Amino acid sequence: MNKPTTNGLAGVIAGETSICTVGKDGIGLNYRGYSIHDLAMYATFEEVAFLMLYGKLPTQAELDQYCALLKSMRGLPESLKRVLENIPGEAHPMDMLRTGCSFLGTIEPETSGRDHDVIASRLLACFPSMILYWHHFHTRGTKIETQTDAPTIASHFLNLLHNAPVSKLVNRLLDVSLILYAEHEFNASTFALRVTTATLSDFYSGITSAIGALRGPLHGGANEAAMELIEQFDTPEQAEVGIKAMLAEKKKIMGFGHRVYTVSDPRTDIIKQWAKRIAQETGDTRLIPVSERIEKVMWEQKKLFANLDFYSASAYSMAGIPTPLFTPLFVVSRTAGWAAHIIEQRVNNRHLQKLPKLSPD
Ligand code: COA
């Protein structure tokens, strides 16, 4: 009898995609041929979302039109608000998003009148609204208006969170972070979504599967776990002692290591620079020195490098984002990549494609 292996998904070839290339030579990351460095430097998240969905960067006119469309889609239906109000405040916001997405699929189902790119845009626009409607309802007892006029998805999220405009730097930090999280080929959540999509299921089921997979601490949940780790230490010296003790006990250090990258995570340097800029702006003198010491110890002891989640954690924290909202922000961003994978799977699926009629009429 064959012995069971302990390899998880290692070695499972999930498929091929033209959306993204990860870890070429152990280091690079490109979205539809554009390097992540160029996109983080020159693009906005809305441009990247357009690139994912339509396969090319938008012209200025297309971008203006797309941003206007996204803006118009931020409002939440009353019945969805009631559902969000009924999800306990103690629930994890990822569970709330999974349910919110699934519920939206029942009141705005995928029918022939609603194209999949429109559903993708709707989810991109209203996931931040769902997160913050639920957050404020359960933390402050207020029912906020989510149809805001903020120019970008990042500023929409931050304005709703803080109930006030935030600095340009913090807005751009979140925008860049959404770009960095937007796509990563056949990772676990995308694989889950591809499997669901391959059965000719609907768009919302694909995204809901992906949210469930992303929730795990070895995947999207790592940024929250990294923050919980960093917060334990007041000084770099404490961090060094603490991390060495954890390694001696063979504990996992969250925010380190990667399944594909072997040398470094190409996104880490970018987000680290942004974390340092935010530290300067906010006057925070603790999180970066502690994080850098952890990074140094991990490299010296294990030759493991910080992944995107590690410095995203301190950057988000300094931007005033509560830790439980870190992974939901990952969802906001990755919805762009997931949507592109649904569309690509449908185009290339073995069994095509006429979607089952989902509405009763
Ligand atoms: N902390 C401590 N040790 C780690 C580690 C970490 N974060 N990541 C890997 N290791 C160890 C492994 O246990 C293994 O040790 P061993 O040889 O004694 O068994 C060794 O380093 C090599 O592991 P590797 O094969 O490179 O990693 P993997 O492919 O098994 O796992 C991850 C990849 C991402 C699941 C793993 O690095 C991890 O759990 N990281 C923390 C969670 C995280 O940050 N996830 C987000 C990823 S973007």
Residues whose N, C-alpha, C, O or C-beta is under 5 A from the ligand:
A	BS01	COA	P217 L218 H219 A222 K251 K252 I253 M254 G255 F256 G257 H258 R259 N307
